[in-house]
Amino acid sequence: MLALTDQFGTRHGADMSKAREALAQLTGEYERAYHGGIICERWAKAQFEARVPTHVAHDWIEEAMSLYQQAEALRPGSTRRDSATILPRPGKNARRSQHRLIAPKFWNLVAEAVRLALAATSGVQVINYSRAEATMLTEQERQFLESLTKFPMPTDPIGLRKALESFAPMMNQNLPEIGAIHDDVEIRPGLKVDVAVPKGNGPHPVVVYLHGGGWVAGSSKTHRKLAMQFAEAGFLTINVDYRLAPEHPFPAPLDDCIFAVKWAGENAQRWNGDPSRLAVGGDSAGGNLTAATVTSLAAQTYSGAKPKAALLIYGVFDFPATLKRAADKTALEGMAKAYAGAAGFPANLEDPRISPIKAVKAGAMPPCFVVCGTADELLPESNTIADALKRADIRHELHIFEDMPHGFLQMDNLAGCREAQSKMFAFLRKTL
């Protein structure tokens, strides 16, 4: 394998000392190699094109290492002429009429494993979750989810505001114990935040949280418990009460969010926060504003603390694409027009500050945590932003939870919510 590593490094200019160290470590860690092999078709079509967990990538390397002796003989340019090998097809009913794996494809398989090992040492995560993370629903959870479908959320501003206000008591009951909560801290005229302080002396990593609500509804109070759960997990949380459309259309809400992030970097130490470990996150509309905020900050000549992580929670990142596939185009279009503003609509939806996927490029975003549920109409948006991050070689994780609806990170009566929060906090701890 080390010989293959050197050949790969020579061809691609990689730091082979890192790759060799990674492979040496993986050799010891994964010596229980799977010897059956995987056909090239499955690797190419199902695995390399997909986003999968890091531990699955390690499995790929394990499988590649179990076959590397064959690969060495079968690589392009080999003097051996028997440049084909027979590998078992997956499944219980494998036959001997297996798929023939030609040399270039097999070389590419092993070269990809080396690339993954090298990426693991450089801190650039190029592979992520794609499979739905399933948690068996209890009967009580199933009934709860079914009840949600009977009361669809209104999409007009007044109706949505009333609905979120009515749901807020249920979403914010049984608040966790934290160090302190400071409500309605005015950070500039017309802009307030709630500050949730963890227990302990710190210094605490900092999360600026941008609530959801379709850009027209919601507040720091509708997302009070979620902000406090961040604090319970050890993060000083700045819960932003940004201005809402249609009274304050774009760019007012985004301007508030950008200002709040800068303010947090300058003021987090008042509550023992560490501005050098700063993250921004938000759900739904807040996910959109999070992506727009971090890409906007990256484009500015701003010398203050910049986000080291972003949480993109079932957001909208490409308005034109979302409108095109929406089941209820009228409702979503009304929400989009309220936020973007009627002047220039719908052309203004192409603005990368409104559809931030258009601003994703190398260096434009910090490591990102993307999460959504399979019962969420916005699931394609999470997949799309993850694809864009992958193309830009931006470290990220994509977590998709089976049966979970829009808004599920505020439903901690669901095991999927608790598991998603746990993964999100773990991501922040290892990233900040």
Sequence and secondary structure as in RCSB ss.txt:
>XXXX:A:sequence
MLALTDQFGTRHGADMSKAREALAQLTGEYERAYHGGIICERWAKAQFEARVPTHVAHDWIEEAMSLYQQAEALR
PGSTRRDSATILPRPGKNARRSQHRLIAPKFWNLVAEAVRLALAATSGVQVINYSRAEATMLTEQERQFLESLTK
FPMPTDPIGLRKALESFAPMMNQNLPEIGAIHDDVEIRPGLKVDVAVPKGNGPHPVVVYLHGGGWVAGSSKTHRK
LAMQFAEAGFLTINVDYRLAPEHPFPAPLDDCIFAVKWAGENAQRWNGDPSRLAVGGDSAGGNLTAATVTSLAAQ
TYSGAKPKAALLIYGVFDFPATLKRAADKTALEGMAKAYAGAAGFPANLEDPRISPIKAVKAGAMPPCFVVCGTA
DELLPESNTIADALKRADIRHELHIFEDMPHGFLQMDNLAGCREAQSKMFAFLRKTL
>XXXX:A:secstr
 HHHHHHHHHHHT  HHHHHHHHHHHHHHT S   S   HHHIIIIITTS   HHHHHHHHHHHHHTHHHHHHHS
TT S S  EEEE  SSTT  SS EEEEHHHHHHHHHHHHHHHHHHHHT       SEE     HHHHHHHHHHHT
S    SHHHHHHHHHHHHHHHT S    SEEEEEEEEETTEEEEEEE SSS  EEEEEEE  STTTS  TTTTHH
HHHHHHHTT EEEEEE   TTTS TTHHHHHHHHHHHHHHHHGGGGTEEEEEEEEEEETHHHHHHHHHHHHHHHS
   S   SEEEEES    HHHHHHH SSHHHHHHHHHHHH STTTTGGGGSTTTSGGGG  TTSS  EEEEEETT
 TTHHHHHHHHHHHHHTT  EEEEEETT  TTGGG TTSHHHHHHHHHHHHHHHHH 
